Amino acid sequence: MHRPERGRATDESGARNRGRFQFRKCTGARPTTFAAKRSPLLTNHFGSRKTPRPLTKPHGTRLWVVALLAVACSRSDTEARVFEPYQGPPVYPERRQPLPSVRGPLGLVSNSGSDTISAVDIGSGETLATVIVGQNPVDLDGPHHVALDRPRGFAYVALSYPAPSAPRRGVVQKLRLSDLRVVGQVTVDVDPGDIVLSEDGRRLVVTHFDLRKATAVDAGTGDRRATLALIDPEKILPSRSPDPVKVTVCAAPHGVALSRPAGDFAYVACYGDDSVAVQDLRSPSTAPLRVPLGSAAQSAPRPPVYGPYSVALSPSGSLLAVGNLESKDLRFIDVGSSTLTSRIVPTQGAPYFSAWASDGTELYVPTQGPDAVRVLDASSGALKRARTFTTLECEHPHEAVIGRGSETIWIVCEGDRLKPSVVLGLDRSTLATKRTVPVGVYPDRLILGEDR
């Protein structure tokens, strides 16, 4: 006669359970129960089905349980087991190599087309490392601009998730500067445009260049305007970072500059509103002041006439240079009065991110169409010198950068946005090439950190 299969202990999947049984430890502890999913029918070896017999039969099962307890009680399990601390190699070893030490200025370049950041020794012009960043191992994360806090040992990169991917919220990642390892992240809005850290390192600000929102059909004026994200860097955690404070500023905000040293005021290039927004960050609920860049200024969804894309605050903090892609000129805002000055400087090509000389006497303006760099007299706007680039030298100049007291101007070259590009180091006086630094695909920001 076939005897039904007895219940068995099982792993977590419960795949081999049949029935339920208990046993009591020799120490007198409460019974430990192994629950099992009871099968309604069991099949014998001839293939017929029969109702299972209960596992608490008065004869065979009780003898089996008694034998089990006898074996268990013959072992000495009543003494506590003490395990020595693990002394072996790291279970999760750190495989990312630290960056080589740099005595002078350190540069970080965000390569939005290759999901990498390049670390550059500015003194020697040597690329120290190119490190992968982002979250998605398949699609493009698009690291768009980077901020650097060298005294505290951190960098911050905005992941923009550019087209043709479906619109999704951006992410700001906090990187440990010693090896660019991610140590925290926070979610922001769609299409992060610029990311800037206040001079004192206590306030991180992100714009959102959301052209879809600015040109949305049947949207009201307020619905077309995007936000600034105000982030406390110390609250960027590995997980569950608090949401940043968000301030609605204008349509398609891109470049942003912060007052010094604490970043109490943000000056934002509002591409979709042909204006510069001045926002008091000490009072985020206060509406921004929008300064039109001319009498012909338009607001989204109408196409911009001026198209302000970038801003650069003078060393004294008294003047703001605004780069306009559509009108191809620089215009200037008096910071003290928050008014537009009468000075308009044509740039021939579309001006991108300009830089002031540390003494405030010159402006270095990269342009596209033609690809060039123009050096302007800061007081008059007069052209002092210029250089036009060939495609092989620097395609699509995006940004000019100059360190404190440096005689080298750095030009970030986007390239063709498909292959790795370069950052050029130019002699400040002659604009001759001093160094060519290879970086990744579609570089769009070089940030300098002076030696500590």
C-alpha positions as CSV (number, residue, x, y, z in Angstrom):
1,M,0.0,0.0,0.0
2,H,1.4,3.4,-1.0
3,R,2.1,5.7,1.9
4,P,1.7,9.5,1.2
5,E,4.8,11.6,1.1
6,R,5.5,13.2,4.4
7,G,5.9,17.0,4.8
8,R,9.4,18.4,4.3
9,A,11.2,21.5,5.4
10,T,11.9,23.8,2.6
11,D,13.8,26.8,1.4
12,E,12.2,30.3,1.0
13,S,10.5,29.4,-2.2
14,G,8.2,26.9,-0.6
15,A,8.5,24.7,-3.7
16,R,8.8,21.4,-1.9
17,N,6.5,21.8,1.1
18,R,3.8,19.2,1.8
19,G,1.8,19.7,4.9
20,R,2.8,21.2,8.3
21,F,4.9,19.9,11.2
22,Q,6.5,21.3,14.4
23,F,9.4,20.4,16.6
24,R,10.4,21.7,20.0
25,K,14.0,22.5,20.9
26,C,15.7,20.7,23.8
27,T,16.0,24.0,25.6
28,G,12.2,24.2,26.1
29,A,11.6,27.0,23.6
30,R,8.3,27.4,22.0
31,P,7.6,25.2,19.0
32,T,8.9,26.3,15.7
33,T,6.4,25.8,12.9
34,F,7.2,25.2,9.3
35,A,4.2,26.2,7.2
36,A,3.6,24.5,3.9
37,K,1.2,24.9,1.0
38,R,-1.1,21.8,1.3
39,S,-1.7,20.1,-2.0
40,P,-5.3,19.1,-2.4
41,L,-4.4,15.8,-4.0
42,L,-1.4,13.5,-4.1
43,T,-0.6,11.2,-6.9
44,N,0.7,7.6,-6.4
45,H,3.2,5.8,-8.6
46,F,0.4,4.3,-10.7
47,G,-0.8,7.8,-11.7
48,S,-4.2,7.7,-9.8
49,R,-5.2,10.5,-7.3
50,K,-6.2,10.0,-3.8
51,T,-6.9,12.2,-0.8
52,P,-3.8,12.7,1.4
53,R,-3.8,11.2,4.9
54,P,-3.1,13.6,7.8
55,L,0.5,13.7,8.9
56,T,-0.5,13.3,12.6
57,K,-1.2,9.6,12.5
58,P,-1.0,8.0,15.9
59,H,1.6,5.4,15.0
60,G,4.3,5.9,12.3
61,T,4.5,9.7,12.4
62,R,4.8,9.9,16.2
63,L,7.6,7.4,16.2
64,W,9.4,9.5,13.5
65,V,9.0,12.7,15.6
66,V,10.3,11.0,18.7
67,A,13.4,9.7,16.8
68,L,14.0,13.2,15.5
69,L,13.9,14.7,19.0
70,A,16.2,12.0,20.3
71,V,18.8,12.9,17.7
72,A,18.4,16.6,18.3
73,C,18.7,16.3,22.1
74,S,21.9,14.2,21.7
75,R,23.7,17.3,20.3
76,S,25.1,20.0,22.4
77,D,23.4,23.1,21.0
78,T,22.8,24.9,24.2
79,E,26.1,26.9,24.3
80,A,26.3,30.2,22.5
81,R,28.4,30.3,19.4
82,V,31.0,33.1,19.1
83,F,32.2,34.2,15.7
84,E,35.4,36.2,15.2
85,P,35.1,39.4,13.2
86,Y,35.7,39.1,9.5
87,Q,39.3,39.9,8.7
88,G,39.4,39.1,5.0
89,P,39.6,41.4,1.9
90,P,36.7,43.8,1.3
91,V,33.5,42.1,0.3
92,Y,32.7,45.0,-2.1
93,P,36.1,46.3,-3.1
94,E,36.6,49.9,-4.4
95,R,37.7,49.3,-8.0
96,R,37.6,53.0,-9.2
97,Q,41.1,54.4,-9.2
98,P,41.6,57.8,-7.4
99,L,42.5,60.8,-9.5
100,P,46.1,61.7,-9.5
101,S,46.9,64.6,-7.2
102,V,47.1,68.1,-8.7
103,R,49.0,70.9,-7.1
104,G,47.6,73.7,-9.3
105,P,44.2,74.3,-10.7
106,L,42.0,71.3,-11.5
107,G,39.6,71.4,-14.4
108,L,36.5,69.2,-14.9
109,V,34.8,68.9,-18.3
110,S,31.3,67.5,-18.8
111,N,31.0,65.4,-22.0
112,S,27.3,65.3,-22.6
113,G,27.6,63.1,-25.7
114,S,29.6,60.3,-24.0
115,D,28.3,60.2,-20.4
116,T,31.7,61.1,-19.0
117,I,33.6,63.7,-17.1
118,S,37.2,64.5,-17.9
119,A,39.6,65.6,-15.2
120,V,42.3,68.0,-16.5
121,D,45.5,69.2,-14.9
122,I,45.2,72.9,-16.0
123,G,48.8,73.6,-15.3
124,S,50.2,70.9,-17.6
125,G,47.2,70.6,-19.9
126,E,47.1,66.8,-19.3
127,T,43.9,64.8,-19.1
128,L,44.2,62.9,-15.8
129,A,41.2,60.6,-16.3
130,T,37.9,60.3,-18.1
131,V,35.2,58.8,-15.9
132,I,31.8,57.4,-16.7
133,V,28.9,59.1,-14.9
134,G,25.1,58.7,-15.0
135,Q,22.5,56.1,-14.2
136,N,21.5,54.4,-17.4
137,P,23.9,51.9,-18.9
138,V,22.1,51.8,-22.3
139,D,20.6,55.2,-23.0
140,L,22.3,58.6,-22.9
141,D,22.2,60.4,-19.5
142,G,23.6,63.6,-21.0
143,P,25.7,65.1,-18.2
144,H,25.1,68.8,-19.0
145,H,27.4,71.1,-17.1
146,V,29.2,70.5,-13.9
147,A,29.9,72.5,-10.7
148,L,33.0,72.1,-8.5
149,D,33.6,72.6,-4.8
150,R,37.3,71.8,-4.4
151,P,37.7,73.0,-0.8
152,R,35.0,70.5,0.4
153,G,36.0,67.8,-2.1
154,F,32.8,67.5,-4.2
155,A,31.6,68.0,-7.7
156,Y,28.0,68.2,-9.0
157,V,26.8,67.2,-12.4
158,A,23.3,67.6,-14.0
159,L,22.0,64.7,-16.0
160,S,19.7,66.1,-18.7
161,Y,18.4,63.0,-20.7
162,P,18.3,64.8,-24.1
163,A,16.2,64.0,-27.1
164,P,15.4,61.7,-28.7
165,S,14.7,60.0,-25.4
166,A,11.2,60.5,-23.9
167,P,11.0,63.5,-21.6
168,R,12.0,62.6,-18.1
169,R,13.0,64.4,-15.0
170,G,16.7,65.3,-14.6
171,V,19.0,64.3,-11.9
172,V,21.8,66.1,-10.0
173,Q,24.5,63.7,-8.9
174,K,27.0,64.6,-6.1
175,L,30.5,63.2,-6.9
176,R,33.4,62.6,-4.5
177,L,36.2,64.6,-6.0
178,S,38.9,62.2,-5.2
179,D,37.6,59.6,-7.7
180,L,34.3,61.1,-9.1
181,R,32.3,58.3,-7.4
182,V,28.6,59.1,-6.9
183,V,27.8,59.7,-3.2
184,G,24.4,61.3,-3.5
185,Q,21.7,62.4,-6.0
186,V,18.5,64.4,-6.1
187,T,15.8,64.7,-8.8
188,V,15.1,68.0,-10.5
189,D,12.8,69.0,-13.4
190,V,12.9,68.1,-17.1
191,D,15.9,69.4,-19.2
192,P,18.4,70.8,-16.7
193,G,20.1,73.6,-18.5
194,D,22.8,75.1,-16.2
195,I,24.2,74.2,-12.8
196,V,26.0,76.7,-10.6
197,L,27.4,76.7,-7.1
198,S,27.6,79.8,-5.0
199,E,31.1,81.1,-4.2
200,D,30.7,80.0,-0.5
201,G,29.6,76.5,-1.6
202,R,26.3,76.6,0.3
203,R,23.8,77.0,-2.5
204,L,23.4,75.0,-5.7
205,V,21.1,76.3,-8.4
206,V,19.8,74.5,-11.5
207,T,17.9,76.0,-14.4
208,H,15.6,73.9,-16.7
209,F,15.8,74.7,-20.5
210,D,12.4,73.1,-21.2
211,L,11.6,74.1,-24.8
212,R,8.7,71.6,-25.0
213,K,7.0,73.4,-22.1
214,A,7.7,76.8,-23.5
215,T,6.2,76.0,-26.9
216,A,3.3,73.7,-25.7
217,V,0.0,74.2,-27.5
218,D,-2.8,75.8,-25.7
219,A,-0.7,76.5,-22.5
220,G,-1.0,79.7,-20.6
221,T,1.8,82.1,-19.9
222,G,2.4,80.7,-16.4
223,D,2.3,77.2,-17.7
224,R,5.1,77.8,-20.2
225,R,7.5,79.0,-17.5
226,A,10.1,76.6,-16.0
227,T,11.8,76.7,-12.7
228,L,15.0,77.2,-10.8
229,A,15.9,74.3,-8.4
230,L,17.5,75.5,-5.2
231,I,19.5,72.8,-3.5
232,D,21.4,72.6,-0.3
233,P,24.5,70.5,-1.2
234,E,24.7,69.0,2.2
235,K,21.3,67.5,1.8
236,I,22.1,65.5,-1.3
237,L,22.0,62.0,0.0
238,P,22.7,58.5,-1.4
239,S,18.9,57.9,-1.4
240,R,15.7,59.8,-0.4
241,S,17.2,63.2,-0.8
242,P,14.7,66.0,0.0
243,D,13.1,67.7,-3.0
244,P,14.7,71.0,-3.8
245,V,12.9,74.3,-3.5
246,K,11.6,75.3,-6.9
247,V,11.0,78.8,-8.1
248,T,9.1,79.5,-11.3
249,V,11.1,82.1,-13.3
250,C,10.5,82.3,-17.0
251,A,10.2,80.4,-20.3
252,A,13.2,78.2,-21.2
253,P,15.7,79.6,-18.6
254,H,19.3,78.5,-19.4
255,G,22.5,80.3,-18.2
256,V,22.5,81.5,-14.6
257,A,25.0,83.5,-12.5
258,L,24.9,84.0,-8.8
259,S,25.8,87.1,-6.7
260,R,28.9,86.8,-4.6
261,P,29.7,85.3,-2.2
262,A,26.5,83.7,-0.9
263,G,24.5,83.6,-4.1
264,D,21.6,85.6,-2.6
265,F,20.5,86.7,-6.1
266,A,20.3,84.7,-9.3
267,Y,20.5,86.3,-12.7
268,V,18.9,84.0,-15.3
269,A,19.0,84.1,-19.1
270,C,15.4,83.6,-20.2
271,Y,15.6,82.4,-23.8
272,G,11.8,82.1,-24.3
273,D,11.0,85.5,-22.8
274,D,13.7,87.6,-24.3
275,S,14.6,88.8,-20.8
276,V,16.9,88.3,-17.8
277,A,15.1,87.3,-14.6
278,V,16.5,88.6,-11.3
279,Q,15.4,86.3,-8.4
280,D,16.0,87.0,-4.7
281,L,16.9,83.5,-3.5
282,R,16.5,84.5,0.1
283,S,12.8,84.8,-0.5
284,P,11.9,82.1,-3.1
285,S,8.2,82.9,-2.9
286,T,8.8,86.4,-4.2
287,A,8.1,86.7,-8.0
288,P,11.3,87.5,-10.1
289,L,11.9,90.8,-11.8
290,R,12.1,90.2,-15.5
291,V,14.2,92.7,-17.4
292,P,13.4,92.8,-21.2
293,L,16.4,93.0,-23.5
294,G,14.9,95.4,-25.9
295,S,11.7,97.0,-27.1
296,A,11.1,94.1,-29.5
297,A,11.2,91.4,-26.8
298,Q,8.8,88.5,-27.3
299,S,7.4,85.8,-25.0
300,A,6.8,82.1,-25.7
301,P,5.3,80.6,-27.7
302,R,6.3,83.4,-30.1
303,P,9.9,82.9,-31.3
304,P,12.5,85.0,-29.5
305,V,14.0,88.0,-31.1
306,Y,17.1,88.2,-28.9
307,G,17.3,84.6,-27.5
308,P,19.4,85.2,-24.3
309,Y,21.3,82.0,-23.6
310,S,24.2,82.8,-21.3
311,V,25.2,85.3,-18.6
312,A,28.5,86.3,-17.1
313,L,28.9,88.4,-14.0
314,S,31.8,90.9,-13.9
315,P,34.5,90.4,-11.3
316,S,33.1,93.4,-9.4
317,G,29.6,92.0,-9.5
318,S,28.3,95.3,-11.0
319,L,27.7,94.3,-14.6
320,L,26.1,91.3,-16.3
321,A,27.0,90.4,-19.8
322,V,24.2,88.6,-21.7
323,G,24.9,86.4,-24.7
324,N,22.0,86.4,-27.3
325,L,21.9,83.7,-29.9
326,E,19.2,85.1,-32.1
327,S,20.3,88.7,-32.3
328,K,24.0,87.7,-32.2
329,D,25.1,90.3,-29.7
330,L,26.0,91.0,-26.1
331,R,23.8,93.2,-24.0
332,F,24.5,94.4,-20.5
333,I,22.5,94.7,-17.3
334,D,23.4,97.1,-14.5
335,V,23.2,94.9,-11.5
336,G,22.7,97.7,-8.9
337,S,19.6,99.1,-10.6
338,S,18.5,95.8,-12.5
339,T,18.2,97.8,-15.7
340,L,19.3,97.3,-19.3
341,T,22.2,99.6,-20.3
342,S,22.4,101.2,-23.7
343,R,25.5,99.2,-24.8
344,I,24.9,96.6,-27.5
345,V,28.0,94.8,-28.9
346,P,27.5,92.8,-32.1
347,T,29.4,89.6,-32.1
348,Q,29.1,88.5,-35.8
349,G,28.4,84.9,-34.7
350,A,26.1,83.5,-32.1
351,P,27.7,84.2,-28.7
352,Y,27.8,81.4,-26.2
353,F,29.4,81.4,-22.6
354,S,31.7,84.4,-22.3
355,A,34.4,85.0,-19.6
356,W,35.6,88.2,-18.0
357,A,39.3,88.8,-17.3
358,S,40.0,88.6,-13.6
359,D,40.8,92.3,-13.6
360,G,37.6,93.1,-15.5
361,T,39.2,94.8,-18.4
362,E,38.4,92.3,-21.2
363,L,35.7,90.0,-22.3
364,Y,36.4,86.7,-24.1
365,V,33.5,85.7,-26.3
366,P,33.2,82.3,-28.1
367,T,30.9,82.3,-31.2
368,Q,29.4,79.8,-33.6
369,G,28.8,80.6,-37.2
370,P,31.5,81.6,-37.7
371,D,33.5,79.5,-35.1
372,A,35.7,82.1,-33.4
373,V,36.8,83.8,-30.2
374,R,36.5,87.5,-29.9
375,V,38.3,89.7,-27.3
376,L,36.4,92.8,-26.3
377,D,37.3,95.9,-24.4
378,A,35.1,95.6,-21.3
379,S,34.5,99.3,-20.9
380,S,33.7,100.2,-24.5
381,G,32.9,96.9,-26.2
382,A,35.4,97.6,-28.9
383,L,37.0,94.5,-30.6
384,K,40.6,94.2,-29.6
385,R,41.5,90.9,-31.3
386,A,39.9,87.8,-32.7
387,R,40.7,84.4,-34.1
388,T,38.6,82.2,-36.4
389,F,38.9,78.5,-36.0
390,T,39.0,75.8,-38.7
391,T,36.9,72.7,-38.2
392,L,40.0,70.7,-37.3
393,E,41.1,73.3,-34.7
394,C,37.8,73.9,-32.8
395,E,34.4,73.1,-34.1
396,H,31.5,74.9,-32.4
397,P,33.2,76.8,-29.6
398,H,30.9,76.7,-26.6
399,E,32.6,78.3,-23.6
400,A,35.5,80.5,-22.7
401,V,37.2,80.1,-19.3
402,I,40.1,81.9,-17.7
403,G,41.5,81.4,-14.2
404,R,42.6,84.1,-11.7
405,G,45.6,85.9,-13.0
406,S,46.1,83.3,-15.8
407,E,47.6,84.1,-19.2
408,T,45.7,81.2,-20.8
409,I,42.2,81.3,-22.2
410,W,40.5,77.9,-22.4
411,I,38.0,77.3,-25.2
412,V,35.6,74.3,-24.9
413,C,34.9,73.0,-28.4
414,E,31.7,71.0,-28.9
415,G,33.1,69.3,-32.0
416,D,30.6,67.5,-34.4
417,R,28.8,66.1,-31.3
418,L,29.5,62.5,-32.6
419,K,33.2,62.1,-31.9
420,P,35.5,63.0,-29.0
421,S,36.5,66.7,-29.1
422,V,39.1,69.0,-27.5
423,V,39.6,71.9,-25.1
424,L,42.0,74.5,-26.5
425,G,44.4,76.5,-24.3
426,L,45.1,79.9,-26.0
427,D,47.7,82.5,-25.3
428,R,45.7,85.4,-23.9
429,S,47.7,88.1,-25.8
430,T,48.1,86.4,-29.2
431,L,45.3,83.8,-29.2
432,A,47.8,81.2,-30.5
433,T,47.2,77.6,-29.4
434,K,49.3,76.6,-26.4
435,R,47.7,73.3,-25.6
436,T,45.2,70.9,-27.1
437,V,43.5,68.7,-24.5
438,P,41.5,65.7,-25.7
439,V,38.2,65.1,-23.9
440,G,34.9,63.3,-24.7
441,V,32.0,63.7,-27.0
442,Y,30.1,67.0,-27.1
443,P,31.9,68.8,-24.2
444,D,29.8,71.7,-22.9
445,R,31.4,73.0,-19.7
446,L,34.9,73.4,-18.2
447,I,34.9,74.4,-14.5
448,L,38.1,75.3,-12.7
449,G,39.0,74.6,-9.1
450,E,41.9,76.6,-7.8
451,D,44.5,74.9,-5.6
452,R,43.5,74.7,-1.9
